[in-house]
Amino acid sequence: PMLPYLPVEFDWENFLATTLLDALGNTIMCALAGLVIAVTLIIHKLLTPQQDKFTKQQLTAISKG
């Protein structure tokens, strides 16, 4: 297959810099998203048992009342 025709004055440095910045940006965004999800899950796991306990106490109080 023939390579697509590139003009002689094609700016390879600019192209590579842009591509690298895009890739780097995507990687950083993915890493941040992963971090946010991980932190959210950890916080959720930490809070969930307390919520369960609290709900059981509430139910006990309601049923006794």
C-alpha positions as CSV (number, residue, x, y, z in Angstrom):
1,P,0.0,0.0,0.0
2,M,1.2,3.5,-0.9
3,L,1.9,5.9,2.0
4,P,-0.4,8.9,1.9
5,Y,1.3,11.8,0.1
6,L,2.9,14.2,2.5
7,P,3.9,17.7,1.4
8,V,7.6,18.3,1.3
9,E,7.3,21.0,3.9
10,F,5.5,18.7,6.3
11,D,6.4,19.7,9.9
12,W,7.5,16.4,11.5
13,E,8.7,18.0,14.7
14,N,5.4,19.8,15.2
15,F,3.5,16.6,14.3
16,L,5.5,14.5,16.7
17,A,5.3,17.1,19.5
18,T,1.5,17.3,19.1
19,T,1.2,13.5,19.0
20,L,3.3,13.1,22.1
21,L,1.4,15.8,24.0
22,D,-1.9,14.2,23.0
23,A,-0.7,10.8,24.2
24,L,0.7,12.2,27.4
25,G,-2.5,14.1,28.0
26,N,-4.6,11.0,27.5
27,T,-2.4,9.0,29.8
28,I,-2.6,11.6,32.5
29,M,-6.4,11.8,32.1
30,C,-6.7,8.0,32.4
31,A,-4.4,7.9,35.4
32,L,-6.4,10.7,37.1
33,A,-9.7,9.0,36.3
34,G,-8.3,5.7,37.7
35,L,-7.1,7.5,40.8
36,V,-10.5,9.2,41.4
37,I,-12.3,5.8,41.0
38,A,-9.9,4.1,43.3
39,V,-10.2,6.8,46.0
40,T,-14.0,6.8,45.7
41,L,-14.1,3.0,46.1
42,I,-11.8,3.1,49.1
43,I,-13.9,5.8,50.8
44,H,-17.1,3.9,49.9
45,K,-15.7,0.7,51.5
46,L,-14.6,2.6,54.6
47,L,-18.0,4.3,55.0
48,T,-20.3,1.3,54.1
49,P,-19.8,-0.7,57.3
50,Q,-20.6,2.4,59.4
51,Q,-23.7,3.1,57.3
52,D,-24.8,-0.6,57.8
53,K,-24.3,-0.3,61.6
54,F,-26.1,3.0,61.7
55,T,-29.1,1.6,59.7
56,K,-29.3,-1.4,61.9
57,Q,-29.3,0.8,65.0
58,Q,-32.1,2.9,63.4
59,L,-34.1,-0.2,62.6
60,T,-33.7,-1.5,66.1
61,A,-34.7,1.8,67.6
62,I,-37.8,2.0,65.3
63,S,-38.9,-1.5,66.0
64,K,-38.5,-1.0,69.8
65,G,-40.3,2.3,69.6
